[in-house]
Amino acid sequence: MPESRTLCDTFFSGLAIEKRDRVLAKRNGSWTEMSTSQFAEQVRRAAGALRARGIRAGDSVAIL
């Protein structure tokens, strides 16, 4: 796997290699199955929200 620079890079690189169509995501304390395309859209929206708040490449953030 190529070196990832961001969490999004890691996610999308993993999808390209693994070719999975479902993932598990934790919501409200429970694991929920969803399609990789649904999860990818959530990743893109989260990244966009961070950019909208001024987070730029090289900035550090904590995801809890």
N, C-alpha and C positions, 0 to 999 in steps of 0.2 A: 504494500500500500504506500502511495506517495506520502511524504510528510505533510501533515495537516497544519494549517496556520490558525484556524479558528474552530470553534465547536461545530459551526455549520459545515465547514470543510470536512471535518471528521465524519459527520452524519452522512453527507451526500457521497463521500468517497466510500463509506461502508455500504451504502445502498447499491452503488455501482458494482462493487465486488461481490456482495452476498446475494444479490438478486432476490431478496425476500419481498413478499407481497403483503405481509402483515407484521405489525410490531405491537408490543405491549407498552402502554403509557399509564402512569399512575395519576389518577384523578380523584380528588377528595378521599385519599387514603386507600383507594382500591385500584387494582390493575385492570385496565380496559384494553381490549383488542381493537385495533383500528388498522385501516389500510396504510401502506407506506405513503401513498399520495396524500391522504388526509393529514398524516403526521408531518410530511414535508411541507405542506401548506402552513401548518402551525409554526414550524421552524422559520419559514420565510416571514410570516407575520411578526413573530417575536424579534427577529433580526431587524425588520423594518421599524418596529417600535423603539428598539434601542437606538437605531440611527436617528430617528425623529427626536430623540431626547439628547442628541449630541454625542452619543458614543461613537467613536471612530476606530479604525483599524489601529491595533497596538494598545488600545485602552484595556484595562482589566476590569472584569465584572464578576460578581458572585451570583451563582444561580442556586437558589435554595429550594 
